[in-house]
Amino acid sequence: MPISAVDAINPAFRHAKKQLLEPFRFGQWARLALVGLLTGELGSGGGCSGNFNIPSATHRQGGTEQFLSQGWPKLLGDHPLMFAGLIAILVVFGLGLIVLFTYIGSMMRFILFDSIVAKECHIRKGWARRGREGHHLFVWQMTLMLFSFLVFVVLIGIPAALAWGLGWFARPNEHTLGLVAGGILLFLVFLAAIICFAVVHVMTKDFVVPQMALENVSAFEGWRRLWLWVKAEKGGYALYIGMKIGLSVGAGIALTIISAIVMLVLLIPIGGLGVMIWMSAKAAGATWDASTITLAVAAGCIVVAILVFVISMISVPAAVFFPAYSIYFLAARYPLLADQVWPRLPGPVTPGDARFA
């Protein structure tokens, strides 16, 4: 009998403990933090936000504040084509970043898988080794993203077009009940679609990626096999998804609390240092111009980078545990993966096996 989603928790914990602490290696920990960050495996370690208010002062005509308050809107109004071009550049740049990080994340997904199986993280070697598999996963992810975008456009566009054609938007007071009921129904359908795509994403990275890594099959072939496995054991995989959600919520809460405490400890001295620098600069007669704003932005980027690094390091146990959890669950159902996880223990895997004692 394959082990259940509950049985796979203990070996995953032991795996994470052994890989991270026996012995502790800062370099391995840092590499796993980077890989976990780029694959999105890091738990919800919290976030940071803040409001940075620039002290107001009276400046001469043509100063920075005058330009931002008067010149910038006037410039956009006088040159609408330039404004439209700027928006287009930003959109293209944003889409380019999405494609770039999707490709990097696809490559890192296989590096993370190899790191868990071998208990060693080697980014450069993994990048050179997993080019073909990473490319296939990238194509799958881009296809899924495009398909999901089209689905959401249809889900929103068709009801909106019907409501527009029926004149509900022109006379909303006369169709309040229809608009409210339709909005609730549309929200539920939209939420169901989001859940479906999220499950597909989780199942792909947990159960399709190992097949791609071990047999060099495409994501589509991996999903064809996975679908047969799921149909043969619906309850086991449903329990896995439920356990994954519960464990993710618990890990997210714990990491959020820890990260908040650590960020508070870090931000107090960083903030104090920033106030001292600002007061010294103000006493020296410095004003907000292009150079000082650039320095402030650079300093802010450095602070954000430090916080991201610290939070990533804190979240490494989650980045190791969850892939290990899926690997141990799948290994009992996938002989090729079992050979990688337990090379010295051949034979059928059962819940009472010594491997899970």
C-alpha positions as CSV (number, residue, x, y, z in Angstrom):
1,M,0.0,0.0,0.0
2,P,1.4,3.5,-0.9
3,I,2.0,5.7,2.1
4,S,-0.6,8.4,2.8
5,A,-0.1,12.1,2.8
6,V,0.0,12.0,6.6
7,D,2.7,9.3,6.6
8,A,4.9,11.4,4.4
9,I,5.2,14.2,6.9
10,N,7.7,12.7,9.3
11,P,10.3,11.6,6.6
12,A,10.0,15.0,5.0
13,F,10.7,16.7,8.4
14,R,13.7,14.4,9.0
15,H,15.0,15.1,5.5
16,A,14.8,18.8,6.0
17,K,16.6,18.5,9.4
18,K,19.3,16.4,8.0
19,Q,19.9,18.5,4.9
20,L,19.9,21.8,6.7
21,L,21.5,21.1,10.1
22,E,23.6,17.9,9.8
23,P,25.8,19.8,9.4
24,F,24.8,23.4,9.0
25,R,26.5,25.0,6.0
26,F,25.8,28.7,5.4
27,G,26.7,28.4,1.7
28,Q,24.2,25.6,1.1
29,W,21.6,27.5,3.1
30,A,22.1,30.7,1.1
31,R,21.9,28.8,-2.2
32,L,18.7,27.1,-1.2
33,A,17.3,30.5,-0.2
34,L,18.0,31.9,-3.7
35,V,16.5,28.8,-5.4
36,G,13.5,28.8,-3.1
37,L,12.9,32.5,-3.8
38,L,13.1,32.2,-7.5
39,T,10.8,29.1,-7.6
40,G,8.3,30.6,-5.2
41,E,8.7,27.8,-2.7
42,L,9.4,30.2,0.2
43,G,6.6,30.4,2.7
44,S,4.6,33.6,3.1
45,G,7.3,35.1,5.3
46,G,5.4,38.4,5.5
47,G,6.1,41.6,3.8
48,C,7.2,45.0,4.5
49,S,5.7,48.3,3.6
50,G,6.3,51.8,4.7
51,N,5.6,55.4,3.9
52,F,8.5,57.6,3.3
53,N,7.5,61.2,3.6
54,I,9.9,63.8,2.1
55,P,9.8,67.0,4.3
56,S,8.2,69.8,2.4
57,A,10.0,73.1,2.0
58,T,9.8,76.2,-0.1
59,H,12.0,76.0,-3.1
60,R,12.7,78.3,-6.0
61,Q,10.7,78.1,-9.2
62,G,11.7,75.1,-11.3
63,G,12.9,73.0,-8.3
64,T,12.1,69.3,-7.9
65,E,8.8,69.7,-6.1
66,Q,7.7,72.4,-8.6
67,F,8.5,70.0,-11.4
68,L,6.6,67.1,-9.9
69,S,3.6,69.2,-8.9
70,Q,3.2,71.3,-12.0
71,G,5.6,70.5,-14.8
72,W,5.1,66.7,-14.9
73,P,1.2,66.8,-15.3
74,K,1.5,69.7,-17.8
75,L,4.2,67.7,-19.7
76,L,1.9,64.7,-20.0
77,G,-1.0,66.9,-21.1
78,D,1.0,68.6,-23.8
79,H,2.4,65.3,-25.1
80,P,-0.2,62.5,-24.9
81,L,1.7,60.4,-27.5
82,M,4.7,60.4,-25.2
83,F,2.6,59.4,-22.3
84,A,1.0,56.6,-24.3
85,G,4.5,55.5,-25.4
86,L,5.7,55.5,-21.8
87,I,2.8,53.3,-20.8
88,A,3.5,50.9,-23.6
89,I,7.1,50.7,-22.7
90,L,6.2,49.9,-19.1
91,V,3.7,47.2,-20.1
92,V,6.3,45.6,-22.4
93,F,8.9,45.8,-19.7
94,G,6.6,44.2,-17.2
95,L,5.7,41.4,-19.6
96,G,9.3,40.9,-20.3
97,L,10.1,40.5,-16.6
98,I,7.2,38.0,-16.3
99,V,8.7,35.9,-19.1
100,L,12.2,36.2,-17.8
101,F,11.4,35.2,-14.2
102,T,9.1,32.4,-15.5
103,Y,12.0,31.0,-17.4
104,I,14.4,31.3,-14.4
105,G,11.8,29.8,-12.1
106,S,11.4,26.8,-14.5
107,M,15.1,26.2,-14.5
108,M,15.3,26.6,-10.7
109,R,12.5,24.2,-10.2
110,F,14.7,21.3,-11.4
111,I,17.7,22.6,-9.5
112,L,15.5,22.5,-6.4
113,F,14.3,19.0,-7.1
114,D,17.9,17.8,-7.6
115,S,19.0,19.6,-4.4
116,I,16.3,17.8,-2.4
117,V,17.1,14.3,-3.8
118,A,20.9,14.7,-3.5
119,K,20.8,16.8,-0.3
120,E,23.2,19.2,-2.1
121,C,22.5,22.4,-3.9
122,H,24.6,23.3,-6.9
123,I,23.1,26.1,-9.0
124,R,25.6,26.4,-11.8
125,K,25.9,22.6,-12.4
126,G,22.1,22.3,-12.2
127,W,21.6,25.1,-14.7
128,A,23.9,23.5,-17.2
129,R,22.4,20.1,-16.7
130,R,18.7,20.9,-16.7
131,G,18.4,23.2,-19.8
132,R,16.2,20.8,-21.8
133,E,13.8,20.1,-18.9
134,G,13.7,23.7,-17.9
135,H,12.8,24.8,-21.4
136,H,9.9,22.2,-21.5
137,L,8.6,23.4,-18.2
138,F,8.8,27.0,-19.3
139,V,6.8,26.3,-22.4
140,W,4.2,24.5,-20.3
141,Q,4.0,27.4,-17.8
142,M,3.7,30.0,-20.5
143,T,0.9,28.0,-22.2
144,L,-0.9,27.6,-18.9
145,M,-0.6,31.3,-18.2
146,L,-1.9,32.2,-21.6
147,F,-4.8,29.7,-21.3
148,S,-5.7,31.0,-17.8
149,F,-5.6,34.6,-19.1
150,L,-8.0,33.7,-21.9
151,V,-10.3,31.8,-19.5
152,F,-10.5,34.8,-17.2
153,V,-11.1,37.2,-20.2
154,V,-14.0,34.9,-21.3
155,L,-15.4,34.6,-17.7
156,I,-15.5,38.4,-17.3
157,G,-16.1,39.5,-20.9
158,I,-19.1,37.3,-21.8
159,P,-21.2,38.2,-18.7
160,A,-20.2,41.9,-19.0
161,A,-21.2,41.9,-22.7
162,L,-24.5,40.3,-21.9
163,A,-25.2,42.8,-19.1
164,W,-24.3,45.6,-21.5
165,G,-26.5,44.3,-24.3
166,L,-29.4,44.0,-21.9
167,G,-28.9,47.6,-20.8
168,W,-28.2,46.7,-17.2
169,F,-25.3,49.1,-17.0
170,A,-27.3,51.9,-18.5
171,R,-30.1,51.5,-16.0
172,P,-28.4,49.9,-13.0
173,N,-31.2,50.9,-10.5
174,E,-33.7,48.9,-12.5
175,H,-31.6,45.7,-12.5
176,T,-30.1,45.8,-9.0
177,L,-31.1,42.2,-8.2
178,G,-29.7,40.9,-11.5
179,L,-26.4,42.7,-11.1
180,V,-25.9,41.5,-7.5
181,A,-26.9,37.9,-8.3
182,G,-24.7,37.9,-11.4
183,G,-21.8,39.5,-9.6
184,I,-22.0,36.8,-6.8
185,L,-22.2,34.0,-9.4
186,L,-19.4,35.5,-11.4
187,F,-17.2,35.8,-8.3
188,L,-17.9,32.1,-7.4
189,V,-17.0,31.0,-10.9
190,F,-13.9,33.2,-10.9
191,L,-12.8,31.8,-7.5
192,A,-13.4,28.2,-8.7
193,A,-11.2,28.9,-11.8
194,I,-8.5,30.3,-9.6
195,I,-8.6,27.3,-7.4
196,C,-8.4,24.9,-10.4
197,F,-5.4,26.7,-11.9
198,A,-3.7,26.7,-8.5
199,V,-4.2,23.0,-8.1
200,V,-2.8,22.4,-11.6
201,H,0.2,24.5,-10.7
202,V,0.8,22.6,-7.4
203,M,0.3,19.2,-9.1
204,T,2.7,20.1,-11.9
205,K,5.6,21.2,-9.7
206,D,5.1,18.3,-7.2
207,F,4.3,15.4,-9.4
208,V,5.0,16.3,-13.1
209,V,8.5,17.9,-12.5
210,P,9.9,14.6,-11.0
211,Q,8.8,12.7,-14.1
212,M,10.4,15.3,-16.4
213,A,13.6,15.2,-14.4
214,L,13.9,11.4,-14.3
215,E,12.6,10.4,-17.7
216,N,12.9,13.6,-19.8
217,V,9.2,13.5,-20.7
218,S,7.2,16.6,-21.6
219,A,4.9,18.3,-19.1
220,F,1.9,17.2,-21.2
221,E,3.0,13.5,-21.1
222,G,3.7,13.9,-17.3
223,W,0.2,15.2,-16.8
224,R,-1.3,12.3,-18.9
225,R,0.4,9.9,-16.5
226,L,-0.5,11.8,-13.4
227,W,-4.2,11.9,-14.5
228,L,-4.2,8.1,-14.6
229,W,-2.6,8.0,-11.1
230,V,-5.1,10.4,-9.7
231,K,-8.1,8.5,-11.2
232,A,-6.8,5.3,-9.6
233,E,-6.3,6.9,-6.2
234,K,-8.6,10.0,-5.9
235,G,-8.7,9.9,-2.1
236,G,-5.0,9.8,-1.6
237,Y,-4.3,12.8,-3.8
238,A,-7.2,14.7,-2.4
239,L,-5.9,14.1,1.1
240,Y,-2.5,15.3,-0.2
241,I,-3.9,18.6,-1.5
242,G,-5.8,19.1,1.8
243,M,-2.7,18.4,3.9
244,K,-0.6,20.6,1.6
245,I,-3.0,23.5,2.2
246,G,-3.1,23.0,6.0
247,L,0.7,22.7,6.2
248,S,1.2,25.7,4.0
249,V,-1.2,27.8,6.2
250,G,0.6,26.7,9.3
251,A,4.1,27.4,7.9
252,G,2.9,30.7,6.5
253,I,1.6,31.9,9.9
254,A,4.8,30.8,11.7
255,L,7.1,32.3,9.1
256,T,5.1,35.6,9.1
257,I,5.5,35.9,12.9
258,I,9.2,35.1,12.9
259,S,9.8,37.4,9.9
260,A,7.9,40.3,11.5
261,I,10.0,40.0,14.7
262,V,13.3,39.8,12.8
263,M,12.3,42.7,10.5
264,L,11.4,44.8,13.6
265,V,14.8,44.1,15.1
266,L,16.5,45.0,11.9
267,L,14.5,48.1,11.0
268,I,15.0,49.8,14.4
269,P,18.8,50.3,13.9
270,I,18.4,50.8,10.1
271,G,15.7,53.4,10.7
272,G,17.8,55.1,13.4
273,L,20.8,55.3,11.1
274,G,18.7,56.7,8.3
275,V,17.3,59.4,10.5
276,M,20.8,60.3,11.7
277,I,22.0,60.6,8.1
278,W,19.0,62.6,7.0
279,M,19.4,65.1,9.9
280,S,23.2,65.4,9.2
281,A,22.5,66.0,5.5
282,K,19.8,68.6,6.4
283,A,22.1,70.4,8.8
284,A,24.7,70.5,6.0
285,G,22.2,72.3,3.7
286,A,21.4,69.3,1.4
287,T,18.2,69.6,-0.5
288,W,16.0,67.1,-2.4
289,D,17.5,67.2,-5.9
290,A,18.3,64.5,-8.5
291,S,21.4,63.4,-6.7
292,T,20.0,63.1,-3.2
293,I,16.8,61.4,-4.5
294,T,19.0,58.9,-6.4
295,L,21.0,58.2,-3.2
296,A,17.8,57.8,-1.2
297,V,16.4,55.3,-3.7
298,A,19.7,53.4,-3.8
299,A,19.8,53.2,0.0
300,G,16.2,52.1,0.0
301,C,16.9,49.3,-2.6
302,I,19.8,48.1,-0.4
303,V,17.6,48.0,2.7
304,V,14.9,46.1,0.8
305,A,17.6,43.7,-0.6
306,I,18.8,43.0,3.0
307,L,15.3,42.4,4.2
308,V,14.5,40.0,1.3
309,F,17.7,38.1,1.9
310,V,17.0,37.7,5.7
311,I,13.4,36.6,5.1
312,S,14.6,34.2,2.4
313,M,17.1,32.7,4.8
314,I,14.4,32.3,7.5
315,S,12.1,30.6,5.0
316,V,14.7,28.0,3.8
317,P,13.2,25.2,6.0
318,A,9.9,25.6,4.3
319,A,11.6,25.7,0.9
320,V,13.2,22.3,1.7
321,F,10.3,20.6,3.6
322,F,7.5,21.1,1.1
323,P,9.4,19.7,-2.0
324,A,10.7,16.8,0.3
325,Y,7.1,16.2,1.4
326,S,5.9,15.8,-2.2
327,I,8.9,13.7,-3.1
328,Y,8.3,11.2,-0.3
329,F,4.6,11.1,-1.1
330,L,5.3,10.4,-4.8
331,A,8.2,8.1,-4.3
332,A,6.0,5.4,-2.8
333,R,4.0,5.5,-6.1
334,Y,6.7,6.2,-8.6
335,P,9.5,3.5,-8.7
336,L,12.1,5.6,-10.5
337,L,11.8,8.3,-7.8
338,A,11.9,5.6,-5.1
339,D,15.2,4.4,-6.5
340,Q,16.6,7.9,-6.1
341,V,15.3,8.5,-2.6
342,W,16.0,5.0,-1.1
343,P,18.8,3.6,-3.3
344,R,19.9,1.2,-0.5
345,L,16.5,-0.1,0.5
346,P,15.0,-2.0,-2.5
347,G,11.6,-3.7,-2.2
348,P,8.0,-2.5,-1.9
349,V,7.3,0.5,0.2
350,T,4.6,0.2,3.0
351,P,3.5,2.5,5.8
352,G,5.4,0.2,8.3
353,D,8.6,0.2,6.3
354,A,11.8,1.0,8.3
355,R,12.2,4.0,6.1
356,F,9.3,5.7,7.9
357,A,10.1,4.4,11.4
